[in-house]
Amino acid sequence: MSLTPADLRAAALRTLTPAPGVQAALDRMGFVQADPIRAPARAQDLTLMARVKDYRAGDLERLYPTLDAEEDIIPNYGFVTRDVQRLLHPREVPETRVEREHPGLIADVRAVLQERGEVHPRDVIAALGARRASNYWGGNSQATTRALDALHYRGEARIVRRDGGVRVYGLAPHLDALRADPLPTPDRLRAVVRLLARLYGPLPEASLRYLTGLSGYGLPHLRADLRGALRDALKGELEGARVDGVPYVWAPGDHPGDAPAPRGVRIVNPFDPLVWDRRRFEHLHGWAYRFEAYTPAPKRTMGYYALPLLHAGRAVGWANLSVGGPSGRGGTLTAAIGLRPGVRRTATFTAALDRELDRHRAFLNAAQVTVSFDQT
């Protein structure tokens, strides 16, 4: 049976299958990408609210100390289960910029962490003094905080919690054990490829190659081996087919033809696995979604943080959401909806959109919703 874009859209929607709780969602996904922008909430919260009933903004940060979860990078920075983190360590890392600019600082910061067991960045500044270090964006930042980040990346520290959004660092004995007894490299790499194919699939083969390359940041010393593991998986373990001439791949057992037809309206964030791959988005939905937070305001066509809006599995527009009014319960969720040409606001669509916006209202602890439309 030949597959159609509709089959692939339905299969992609399986990532939104409801989970009974935050830990269950993390276990199933393996990785949730993080982003600090709140418009209307952080990406990690938006991703989880799309999959966990009664999830509220900030639940991940609140529950994090009790969860089987760590902050790490695969393929981007975010939250992983410890089973996934085991695939990333030990991580061999070359000398960092902060080490070159401040010789001996890493050792000093390590000593403070080992002495105290848990530190806020300001504690390290108080202990060692404020110093500046250049960062990768052309500016500069606190050298001691950069050193903490380097220790975290190396697996010598972990994020134990967040204090007002600021990372608090602690010791990582579970990663010490991995350095002593790591998983075999071939097993680690095969598991990484399977994780990407399951979380983001079905997806174009070219997109999986790109994701695998991004994951090299989590496995810097194994980039070439990771590419080799992908080549082997494409020849054997992964399944695939050409759809409209585009080679697609997916994890074993996730055949797109088995997915039920999607229903209802869903609003997801720009970093959600459902829409993360813009190549797949454009092929399956017939138009190009653009993340415009870093686009100058006069050049934006959708909005600062436009959230893709899907109806019956197809992307039909976007939503810009914001909460105004008093802090806490009592504010108003304002939804500015943009719809693609030809999309009809039927009674079925309107009712489904109202239900989805009410979910976001509860998620953001707002009291009411106001809606406006812009049909392009």
C-alpha positions in Angstrom: 0.0 0.0 0.0 1.4 3.4 -1.0 1.5 6.1 1.6 0.1 9.6 1.2 1.0 12.9 3.0 -2.3 12.4 5.0 -0.9 9.1 6.3 2.3 10.8 7.4 0.4 13.6 9.1 -1.7 11.2 11.0 1.3 9.2 12.1 3.1 12.4 13.2 0.2 13.2 15.5 0.9 10.1 17.5 3.5 12.1 19.4 0.5 13.9 21.0 -0.9 10.7 22.5 -2.0 11.6 26.1 0.3 10.5 28.9 -1.0 10.0 32.5 1.6 12.3 34.0 4.8 14.3 33.5 7.1 11.3 34.2 5.2 9.1 31.8 5.4 11.8 29.0 9.2 12.1 29.6 9.6 8.3 29.6 7.8 8.0 26.3 9.4 11.0 24.5 12.9 10.7 26.0 13.7 14.3 25.2 11.8 17.6 25.6 13.5 20.7 24.1 13.8 23.7 26.3 13.7 27.4 25.4 13.6 30.4 27.8 11.1 32.5 25.8 7.7 32.8 27.5 5.1 33.7 24.9 2.9 32.6 26.5 5.0 30.0 28.3 8.3 28.2 28.0 8.6 25.7 25.1 9.1 22.7 27.5 5.8 23.6 29.4 3.9 24.0 26.1 5.2 20.6 24.8 4.2 18.8 28.0 0.7 20.5 28.3 0.0 19.2 24.8 0.5 15.6 26.2 -0.4 15.7 29.9 -3.9 16.3 31.2 -4.3 19.1 33.6 -0.7 20.2 33.1 0.0 23.8 34.3 2.7 26.2 33.3 5.7 25.7 35.6 4.9 22.1 36.6 8.1 20.7 35.1 10.3 23.1 37.0 8.2 22.4 40.2 8.3 18.6 39.9 11.9 18.4 38.4 13.6 17.4 41.7 11.2 14.4 42.1 11.4 13.2 38.5 13.7 10.9 36.7 14.9 13.8 34.6 18.1 15.6 33.8 19.0 18.7 31.8 21.3 17.8 28.9 21.7 18.1 25.1 20.3 15.8 22.4 19.8 17.1 19.8 19.3 20.5 21.4 19.3 21.6 25.1 16.4 20.2 27.1 15.2 17.6 29.5 16.1 13.9 29.2 15.5 10.8 31.3 18.5 9.2 32.9 18.3 6.3 30.5 18.7 8.7 27.7 21.5 10.6 29.5 23.4 7.3 29.8 23.8 7.4 26.0 25.6 10.8 26.2 28.2 10.1 28.8 31.1 9.9 29.3 31.6 12.9 27.1 35.0 13.8 26.0 35.3 17.6 25.6 38.2 19.7 24.4 39.4 22.7 26.3 36.7 25.4 26.5 37.0 29.2 25.8 36.6 30.0 29.5 39.5 27.7 30.4 41.7 29.5 27.8 40.7 32.9 29.1 40.9 32.0 32.8 43.4 29.2 33.4 42.7 27.4 36.7 39.1 28.7 37.0 37.5 25.3 36.3 39.5 23.7 39.1 38.5 26.5 41.5 34.8 26.2 40.6 35.0 22.4 40.9 36.5 22.8 44.4 33.7 25.1 45.5 31.1 22.7 44.1 32.7 19.6 45.8 32.9 21.5 49.1 29.3 22.6 49.1 27.6 19.9 47.1 25.1 22.4 45.6 25.6 25.9 44.4 23.7 28.8 42.9 25.9 30.8 40.4 25.9 33.7 42.8 27.4 31.5 45.5 30.4 30.8 43.2 30.7 34.5 42.4 30.7 35.3 46.1 33.4 32.7 46.7 35.7 33.4 43.8 34.9 37.0 42.7 33.2 38.3 39.6 35.1 37.8 36.3 34.0 38.2 32.7 34.4 35.8 29.9 33.5 36.1 26.2 30.5 34.0 25.0 29.5 32.5 21.7 27.2 35.3 20.9 29.8 38.0 20.8 29.1 39.4 24.2 30.4 38.4 27.6 29.1 36.8 30.8 30.2 35.7 34.2 33.2 33.5 33.9 32.3 31.4 36.9 28.9 30.6 35.5 30.5 29.6 32.2 32.8 27.3 34.2 29.7 25.7 35.9 28.2 25.2 32.5 31.4 23.5 31.3 31.4 21.2 34.3 27.7 20.4 33.6 28.4 19.6 29.9 31.3 17.4 30.9 29.1 15.4 33.3 30.9 16.6 36.5 27.8 18.5 37.6 24.1 18.3 37.2 21.2 20.7 37.4 19.5 19.9 40.7 16.7 22.5 40.4 15.9 26.0 39.1 15.6 29.0 41.4 13.5 31.6 39.6 14.5 30.1 36.3 18.3 30.1 37.3 20.0 26.8 37.2 21.3 25.5 40.6 24.2 23.0 40.2 25.0 20.0 42.2 27.3 16.9 42.1 26.5 14.1 39.6 27.6 10.8 41.1 25.4 8.8 38.7 27.6 10.2 35.9 30.8 9.3 37.8 29.6 5.7 37.7 29.1 5.9 33.9 32.7 7.1 33.5 33.8 4.0 35.3 31.5 1.6 33.3 30.1 3.2 30.2 27.7 1.6 27.8 29.3 0.1 24.7 29.6 2.8 22.1 27.7 0.9 19.3 24.8 0.4 21.6 24.8 4.1 22.6 24.8 5.2 19.0 22.1 2.9 17.8 19.9 4.0 20.7 20.4 7.6 19.8 19.3 7.0 16.2 16.2 5.1 17.3 15.3 7.9 19.7 15.5 10.6 17.0 13.5 8.4 14.5 10.8 7.7 17.0 10.4 11.2 18.5 10.5 13.1 15.2 9.3 10.5 12.8 8.1 9.8 10.3 10.4 12.3 8.8 12.4 12.9 5.6 15.7 11.0 5.5 17.5 14.3 5.0 15.9 15.7 8.2 17.1 12.6 10.2 20.6 13.2 8.9 20.4 16.8 10.1 19.1 15.8 13.5 21.8 13.3 13.8 24.4 16.0 13.1 22.9 18.2 15.7 23.1 15.4 18.2 26.8 15.4 17.7 26.9 18.3 20.1 25.8 15.8 22.8 28.4 13.3 21.6 31.2 15.6 20.4 33.9 12.9 20.3 31.6 10.4 18.5 30.2 12.5 15.7 31.8 10.4 12.9 30.7 7.2 14.6 27.1 8.6 15.0 27.0 9.3 11.3 28.1 5.7 10.7 25.4 4.4 13.0 22.8 6.3 11.0 24.1 4.9 7.7 23.8 1.4 9.2 20.3 2.0 10.5 19.1 3.4 7.2 20.3 0.1 5.6 18.7 -2.2 8.0 16.8 -1.2 11.2 14.8 1.8 10.2 11.8 1.5 7.9 10.8 3.9 5.2 9.1 4.7 1.9 9.0 7.4 -0.7 6.0 9.8 -0.5 5.6 12.3 -3.3 9.2 11.3 -4.3 10.6 12.3 -0.8 12.3 9.4 1.1 10.8 9.2 4.6 12.0 7.0 7.5 10.5 5.9 10.8 11.3 3.7 13.7 10.5 0.0 13.5 6.8 -0.7 14.4 5.7 2.9 13.8 4.3 2.3 10.3 2.4 5.4 9.2 -0.5 3.4 7.7 -1.5 2.2 11.1 -2.2 5.7 12.6 -5.9 6.7 13.2 -7.3 9.7 11.4 -6.7 12.8 13.5 -9.5 15.0 14.8 -10.0 18.3 16.6 -7.8 21.4 16.9 -4.4 21.4 18.5 -2.0 24.3 19.1 1.6 23.5 19.6 4.8 25.4 20.2 7.5 26.0 17.5 9.9 23.5 19.2 7.4 20.7 19.5 8.5 17.5 17.8 5.3 17.6 15.7 6.4 20.8 13.9 10.1 21.1 14.7 11.2 19.9 11.2 10.3 22.7 8.9 11.2 20.5 5.8 8.5 18.0 6.8 6.1 20.7 7.8 6.2 22.4 4.4 5.9 19.1 2.5 3.0 17.7 4.6 1.1 21.0 5.1 1.8 22.8 1.9 3.1 26.1 3.3 6.2 27.4 5.2 5.9 28.1 8.9 8.5 30.5 10.2 9.7 31.1 13.8 9.9 34.9 13.9 11.0 35.8 17.4 14.4 36.9 16.0 12.9 38.6 13.0 12.7 42.4 13.1 9.1 43.3 13.9 8.3 45.1 10.6 9.2 41.9 8.7 7.1 39.5 10.7 4.2 37.9 8.9 2.8 35.7 11.7 4.0 37.2 15.0 6.7 37.1 17.6 5.9 33.6 18.8 3.3 32.3 16.5 2.1 28.8 17.6 1.2 26.4 14.7 -2.5 25.6 14.7 -3.7 22.2 13.4 -7.2 21.1 12.6 -7.8 17.4 11.9 -4.0 16.9 11.7 -3.4 19.6 9.1 -1.8 22.9 9.8 -4.3 25.6 9.0 -2.8 28.6 10.7 -1.2 29.9 13.8 -2.1 31.5 17.2 -0.4 34.3 19.1 -1.3 33.9 22.8 -0.8 36.3 25.6 -2.2 36.7 29.1 -3.0 40.2 30.4 -4.5 41.5 33.6 -3.8 40.7 37.2 -1.1 38.2 38.1 -2.4 34.7 39.1 -5.9 33.7 38.3 -8.1 36.4 36.9 -6.2 37.5 33.8 -7.4 37.2 30.2 -5.9 34.9 27.6 -5.9 36.8 24.4 -5.7 34.7 21.2 -5.0 36.3 17.9 -5.6 33.6 15.3 -4.2 33.7 11.8 -5.8 31.3 9.2 -4.5 30.2 5.9 -6.4 31.2 2.7 -9.4 29.0 2.1 -9.8 27.8 5.7 -13.4 27.9 6.7 -14.5 28.7 10.3 -17.1 26.0 10.4 -19.1 25.2 13.5 -17.0 22.1 14.0 -13.8 24.0 13.7 -14.9 26.8 16.0 -16.1 24.4 18.7 -12.8 22.5 18.6 -10.8 25.7 18.7 -12.8 26.9 21.7 -12.0 23.6 23.5 -8.3 24.0 22.8 -8.1 27.6 23.9 -9.9 26.6 27.1 -7.1 24.1 27.7 -4.5 26.9 27.3 -6.6 29.1 29.5 -6.4 26.6 32.4 -2.7 25.9 31.6 -1.9 29.6 32.0 -4.2 30.1 35.0 -6.3 32.7 33.2 -10.0 33.3 33.9 -11.3 34.0 30.4 -10.4 34.0 26.7 -10.9 36.6 24.0 -10.4 35.6 20.3 -9.7 37.6 17.2 -9.1 36.3 13.6 -6.9 37.3 10.7 -7.7 35.4 7.5 -4.7 35.9 5.2 
